[in-house]
Amino acid sequence: YMDRTFVFRWRAVRKGLPKPTQFFLSHRTGRPVKRASISRWLREVLALAGIDMGTFGPGSTRGASASAAAKRGASAVQIMKAGSWSNLGTFQRFYQRTVDDTPVGRLILQEST
């Protein structure tokens, strides 16, 4: 990532602009990708994965990934660190969900590893 975005970051600094600090930069413009674009990309990926978009959306991915990690044996400390939660209760109250254990659910989890 750092190698591929070096030119964009270097150009910005050379022009006297602040160095881009966002994680996602457009390969066309070198500018930070807007939140709406990332949301659209997530919706497209979720739809391609067969996820029910009426129930789940881009905002669901944080809780879903943390719940899947818990189901697969991640410790509470690992989950808190990955989710930037200072209190495990936040994850448990607002994000932890039952992970689908049907054959399709297992297949999706296996494909993600």
C-alpha positions as CSV (number, residue, x, y, z in Angstrom):
1,Y,0.0,0.0,0.0
2,M,2.7,2.5,1.0
3,D,4.6,1.8,-2.2
4,R,1.6,2.1,-4.4
5,T,0.5,5.4,-2.8
6,F,3.9,6.9,-2.6
7,V,3.5,9.0,-5.7
8,F,0.3,10.5,-4.5
9,R,1.7,11.3,-1.1
10,W,4.9,12.8,-2.6
11,R,3.0,15.0,-5.1
12,A,0.8,16.4,-2.3
13,V,3.8,17.3,-0.2
14,R,5.7,18.8,-3.2
15,K,2.7,21.0,-4.0
16,G,2.7,22.3,-0.4
17,L,-0.4,20.4,0.5
18,P,-0.7,18.2,3.6
19,K,0.3,14.6,3.1
20,P,-2.8,12.5,2.7
21,T,-3.4,10.5,5.9
22,Q,-6.5,8.5,5.0
23,F,-6.0,4.7,4.4
24,F,-7.9,4.7,1.0
25,L,-6.7,6.9,-1.7
26,S,-8.2,7.1,-5.2
27,H,-5.8,5.6,-7.8
28,R,-7.1,8.2,-10.3
29,T,-6.8,11.4,-8.3
30,G,-4.6,10.5,-5.4
31,R,-7.2,12.1,-3.1
32,P,-8.8,10.4,-0.1
33,V,-11.8,8.2,-1.1
34,K,-15.1,9.5,0.2
35,R,-17.1,7.7,2.8
36,A,-20.0,7.2,0.3
37,S,-17.7,5.4,-2.1
38,I,-16.4,3.0,0.6
39,S,-20.0,2.4,1.6
40,R,-21.0,1.7,-2.0
41,W,-18.1,-0.8,-2.4
42,L,-19.1,-2.6,0.8
43,R,-22.8,-2.8,-0.4
44,E,-21.6,-4.3,-3.7
45,V,-19.3,-6.9,-2.0
46,L,-22.1,-7.9,0.4
47,A,-24.6,-8.3,-2.4
48,L,-22.1,-10.4,-4.4
49,A,-21.6,-12.6,-1.3
50,G,-25.4,-13.2,-1.2
51,I,-25.9,-11.2,2.0
52,D,-29.5,-10.0,2.6
53,M,-29.1,-6.3,2.0
54,G,-32.5,-5.6,3.6
55,T,-31.1,-6.8,6.9
56,F,-27.4,-6.1,6.7
57,G,-25.5,-3.1,5.3
58,P,-22.1,-1.6,5.3
59,G,-22.4,-0.7,8.9
60,S,-23.0,-4.3,9.8
61,T,-19.6,-5.5,8.8
62,R,-17.9,-4.4,12.0
63,G,-20.2,-6.3,14.3
64,A,-20.4,-9.3,11.9
65,S,-16.6,-9.6,11.6
66,A,-16.2,-9.3,15.4
67,S,-18.9,-11.8,16.0
68,A,-17.3,-14.2,13.6
69,A,-14.0,-13.8,15.3
70,A,-15.5,-14.5,18.7
71,K,-17.2,-17.7,17.3
72,R,-13.9,-18.8,15.8
73,G,-12.1,-18.4,19.2
74,A,-10.7,-14.9,19.3
75,S,-10.2,-13.7,22.8
76,A,-12.0,-10.7,24.3
77,V,-8.8,-8.7,24.3
78,Q,-8.2,-9.4,20.6
79,I,-11.8,-8.4,19.7
80,M,-11.6,-5.2,21.8
81,K,-8.2,-4.3,20.2
82,A,-9.4,-5.0,16.6
83,G,-12.7,-3.0,17.1
84,S,-11.0,-0.2,19.0
85,W,-13.4,-0.8,22.0
86,S,-12.2,0.1,25.4
87,N,-15.0,-1.9,27.1
88,L,-16.0,-5.4,26.0
89,G,-19.6,-4.5,27.1
90,T,-19.9,-2.2,24.1
91,F,-19.2,-5.1,21.7
92,Q,-21.5,-7.4,23.6
93,R,-24.4,-4.9,23.8
94,F,-24.3,-3.3,20.3
95,Y,-22.3,-5.6,18.0
96,Q,-22.2,-9.2,19.1
97,R,-24.6,-11.3,17.0
98,T,-25.3,-14.9,16.6
99,V,-23.2,-16.2,13.7
100,D,-25.1,-18.3,11.1
101,D,-23.9,-21.9,11.5
102,T,-25.8,-23.3,8.5
103,P,-23.8,-24.9,5.7
104,V,-23.9,-21.6,3.8
105,G,-22.7,-19.7,6.8
106,R,-19.8,-22.1,7.3
107,L,-19.0,-21.8,3.6
108,I,-18.8,-18.0,3.8
109,L,-16.6,-18.1,6.9
110,Q,-14.3,-20.7,5.3
111,E,-14.0,-18.6,2.2
112,S,-12.9,-15.6,4.2
113,T,-9.8,-17.3,5.6
